[in-house]
């Protein structure tokens, strides 16, 4: 199955694509989080024949729901309303994924790191999920 991972941010969404059968993942792109976001996500889902959308859930270090996680839960609620019913939407604990993304990008210039951070964070979320299958 094709899977789309989303690293939610108030300004941008980092995206990664993968395949659950092949257990591969790759950073995809970053899209701006504004009014037409639902159409953009729907188009990506349709174009890439995505069956599962995986959304990173930023729990606190103790595993609780903080303010950011509650924002992601609201995003997921809206996502469910804007995608076809046959698309599975899963949340995934994303604690420390941004730190790992920065580690993966550490040898790049700061400007490139900033540009790639969100999609690489989505990649890390997806990679961790695929490792559990």
Secondary structure, DSSP 4 states (H G I P E B T S, - for coil): -EEEEEE--SSEEEEEEEETTTTEEEEEEEEE-STTHHHHHHHHHHHTTEEEEEEEE---TTS---HHHHHHHHHHHHHHHHS-TTSEEEEEE-TTHHHHHHHHTTTS-HHHHHHHHHHHHHHHHHHHHHHT-
